[in-house]
Amino acid sequence: MRVLYAVIIGLFVVSGSSAGESKLKTTCSPCHDSIETEEVTEPDFQSIRARDENNRVRGIDFWASGNEPFWMFEIDSEGKTKFSLHGRLDVVIETPVPSADTEKRTITYKSGESNIEITLIKENCADDMSGEKFTFNTVINLKNTVFKGCGKFLVFNKNPLLKSDIGRLNDIWALEKCMGEDVNPSVLEKGTPLLEIHLNEGRIMGNNSCNEFSGIVDADDTAIKFDRIISTKMFCPGSMEFQFMDALRKVNKWEISGMRLFLKFNEENYLVFRKID
């Protein structure tokens, strides 16, 4: 029996020692490294795409929303503009003629009759509840009450800040040059890398000579940004895939001349494509 008691006591001592060490590590680790975890809300892209497509079918050119209190806002450029304060108020007006300031990157709609002023500011904006990313800050002043949120054009050519040439980005492009070097399709697993741009949906798709990829795109008259690019994971020999994807993530400007699209980092041509569709 004494032996049994000794074993039990020994187990408690070992267990207590282990717990003490664990507690010591937990207590002291912040002294050296302060690690903060933040829950990140990932938007539901399928739901977002379905919502945007439904709004386009209804003739909506711009859509925005805000929180606390929840509100929604939509513009039909040839019809009505509607502001909805959830469960309490709807304001519907004939869409005013917009005033665009390309230097300040703002678009303003005013209706004195309804005492409403809408200001769209071209800059990145994220919904603080859903995590969805937008391309315009939206400020609505309704009878001296201000509502702030995020929005985007669902039909790119209804954006008064853009010139008509941007519509030429909407196409299928075949890669000719990557980082100054000619592309030789005969030595690539899947031939010529392709880039397909859909501005209305704000998305891209294509192949990089090995894997299929997709992502999102934001563009204005001269600037362009590709983001959230994902791809399949098949292995292929050679470096074209990696050079192409790396360049695609870095480019920040675009230019079209004739049948060719030049994607640039500042003033340097990183990728050169030819129109094929």
MOLINJO-V854406 format. One record per backbone hydrogen bond with DSSP energy under -1.0 kcal/mol. CO is the residue of the C=O (numbers start at 0). NH is the residue of the N-H. E is the energy in kcal/mol with one decimal. If there is no record, write none. Layout:
co=<CO:CO>
nh=<NH:NH>
e=<E:E>
This chain:
co=<0:1:2:3:4:5:6:7:8:9:10:11:12:13:14:15:16:17:18:19:20:21:22:23:24:27:28:28:42:43:44:45:46:47:48:49:50:51:52:53:54:55:60:60:61:62:63:64:65:69:70:71:72:73:74:74:75:78:79:80:81:82:83:84:84:88:90:92:98:100:100:104:105:106:107:108:110:114:115:116:117:118:119:120:120:124:126:131:133:135:136:137:138:139:140:141:144:146:148:149:150:151:154:155:158:162:163:164:165:166:168:170:171:172:173:175:176:177:180:183:184:192:193:194:195:197:201:202:203:204:205:206:208:210:211:212:213:214:215:217:221:222:224:226:229:238:239:240:241:242:243:244:246:251:252:254:256:258:259:260:261:262:262:263:263:264:267:269:270:271:271:272:273>
nh=<4:5:6:7:8:9:10:11:12:13:14:15:16:17:18:19:20:21:22:23:24:25:26:27:28:30:31:32:44:47:48:49:50:51:52:53:54:55:56:57:59:58:153:154:74:151:72:149:70:85:65:83:63:81:60:61:78:94:75:92:73:90:71:87:88:84:82:80:107:104:105:121:100:119:98:117:115:142:110:140:108:138:106:122:136:133:130:126:124:150:120:148:118:146:116:144:141:139:137:64:135:62:157:158:161:165:166:167:168:169:170:196:275:194:273:182:271:180:177:186:187:174:206:172:204:202:216:197:214:195:212:193:189:207:231:205:229:203:226:224:253:219:217:215:213:242:243:244:245:246:247:248:250:223:263:261:259:274:256:272:254:269:270:251:252:267:264:178:262:175:176:260:173>
e=<-2.6:-2.5:-2.2:-2.5:-2.8:-2.3:-2.3:-2.1:-2.3:-2.5:-3.0:-2.9:-2.5:-2.6:-2.5:-2.5:-2.3:-2.5:-2.6:-2.4:-2.3:-2.2:-2.4:-2.4:-2.2:-1.7:-1.3:-2.7:-1.1:-2.2:-2.6:-2.2:-2.6:-2.7:-2.4:-2.3:-2.3:-2.4:-2.3:-1.5:-2.8:-1.6:-2.8:-1.3:-2.4:-2.2:-2.5:-2.1:-2.0:-2.0:-1.9:-3.0:-2.6:-2.5:-3.2:-1.5:-2.2:-2.5:-1.9:-2.6:-2.2:-3.0:-2.3:-2.8:-2.2:-3.2:-2.7:-3.0:-2.5:-1.1:-1.8:-3.1:-2.9:-3.2:-2.5:-3.2:-1.9:-2.6:-2.5:-3.0:-2.7:-2.6:-2.3:-1.3:-2.6:-3.8:-1.7:-2.8:-1.7:-2.6:-2.9:-2.3:-2.9:-2.7:-1.9:-1.5:-2.9:-2.9:-2.8:-2.2:-1.8:-2.3:-2.1:-1.7:-1.8:-1.2:-1.7:-2.1:-1.9:-1.2:-1.7:-2.2:-2.1:-2.7:-2.4:-2.8:-2.2:-1.7:-2.6:-1.5:-1.6:-2.6:-1.3:-3.2:-1.8:-2.1:-1.6:-2.5:-1.7:-3.2:-2.6:-1.6:-2.0:-2.3:-2.2:-1.7:-2.6:-2.1:-2.3:-2.2:-2.4:-2.4:-2.0:-2.7:-2.3:-2.4:-2.8:-2.3:-2.3:-2.3:-2.4:-1.8:-2.0:-1.3:-2.8:-3.4:-1.8:-2.8:-2.3:-2.8:-1.5:-2.0:-2.2:-3.1:-1.9:-2.0:-2.3:-3.7:-2.9:-3.5:-1.8:-1.6:-2.7>
